[in-house]
Amino acid sequence: MAAKDKDLIKPSIMALFAGFIVSLIFIPLMVGAGFLTGGDNSLVGQITLFVLGGVMIFIQYTVGYIFSAMTVYLIYGYLAEGDGVMSKAWAVVKRDFLDLISLAAASTAVNLLKSAVRGKGRSAGRNLFSGLIDTVWTEAAFLILPVMVIEDINLKDALKRAGSIIKNNLLLVGISTVGVKTVNGVIGFLLGALGIGLGFGVGFGILTITNTSTFGLVSGIGLGVIIASIFIMVATVVTSYTATAYHTCLYLWARDVEKAQASGSSAQVLAPAPLAAVLNK
């Protein structure tokens, strides 16, 4: 889809840069606050870092959901009308802004809970429970987002709808969770390894040509890091878009199946083409 309509992947690229800017603002702020308050060595420092960390996570989620919501609506527009229109996607984000904030707040709470459970000990049970929380909420959020955006409902109702979809399609959702994570993991690993390999090769080549001079050392390392970073950024954009696109198609198919069942139709409901291509493999 992204190859046919370039607008579909633009929000994922925007999200990457927006998230980087948020980190660029908050990380120095947290370092400075930790230095001034004594960091983990004082109660005030611990509270300050916890609050700043929570705010940063909340803003990161908000930014991520804003651009993911755009991706969802662009994919919906592409499948329904043959074209994803950026202006319509922005309008939907403005309409659902408060709902997206509520989803970001819920995800922040889940993230902090997961960290608290993991932070209380390194036992296998705690790590398993923490991982389960992360997996369940991540999968739910992927379905909550298209429900909120396409059906224009609040977080409470979207939770119910996503829960119903997962309950009625448990096997498919479970397989998709493993499958999408596996595919994204492979994509991320291959692109990341390729970028690091090329970066190292170019950097080492420059060092060899310049006889390890200061200029060669700086330029070689700098160019190597840039090359590796570009590939890692591409991997991040591709995996983010892939997960959002897949779950949007999964939701649209589940919705059409529900409509067919409600009308008493026994005809097989065809999945959206991208999802059908995956299911038929």
QUIJO-V881383 format. One line per field, one symbol per residue. ss: DSSP state (H for helix, E for strand, - for the rest). phi: phi as a letter, one per 30 degrees, with the letter a starting at -180 (. if undefined). A space follows every 10 residues. Layout:
ss=???
phi=???
This chain:
ss=------HHHH HHHHHHHHHH HHHHHHHHHH HHHHHHH-HH H-HHHHHHHH HHHHHHHHHH HHHHHHHHHH HHHHHHHHHH H----HHHHH HHHHH-HHHH HHHHHHHHHH HHHHHHHHH- ---HHHHHHH HHHHHHHHHH HHHHHHHHHH H---HHHHHH HHHHHHHH-H HHHHHHHHHH HHHHHHHHHH HHHHHHHHHH HHHHHHHHH- ---HHHHHHH HHHHHHHHHH HHHHHHHHHH HHHHHHHHHH HHHHHHHHHH HH-------- --HHHHHHH- -
phi=.dddbdddce eddddddddd dddddddddd ddddddcjhd dbdddddddd dddddddddd dedddddddd eedddedddd biaccddddd dddddceddd dddddddddd dddedddddd lcdddddddd ddeddddedd ddcddddddd chbddedddd ddddddddbe dddddddddd dddddddddd dddddddddd dddddddddc hhdedddddd dddddddddd dddddddddd dedddddddd dddddddddd dddidcddcd deeddddddd d
